[in-house]
Amino acid sequence: MDATVKRRWVEALRSGEYPQAKGWLRSNGLSGLGFCCLGVLCDLRSPTGWEEENGSFMGEHDFPPPVVATWAGLNFEQQKVVAEMNDNGKSFAEIADYIEKKL
C-alpha cells in the first residue's frame, strides 16, 4: 500500500470526522451521512466524486473504483478484508490499527 495514502487514511479513520456506516461506500440513512472504511478512502481521493443522485462514488456502491484502488495500492483481497471488518462491526479505530500493521 502507498505509505502516504495509508497515513492519510489511518488519520481520517481516527479523526472522528467520518461517521461509520455499513454496506455501502457512503450512505445517508436515518442517523445521517455515514461512510464505510473504503468510502473514507474514496472521499480522501476525491471529495467531489460522489454522485448525489444514487449516493455512489464514481458509479460504485460496494468497492472503490479501480482509480482509487490503484492510487492507494490496494488489491481486491485487501479491500475485501477491511470491508468485511467494517460490515461485521469493527470500529474505524480497530480497522485503522489493522491497516497500520497489515497493509
Beta strands, then each sheet from edge to edge (+ up, - down):
strand 1: 26-29
strand 2: 32-35
strand 3: 50-51
strand 4: 56-57
sheet 1: 1+ 2-
sheet 2: 3+ 4-
end
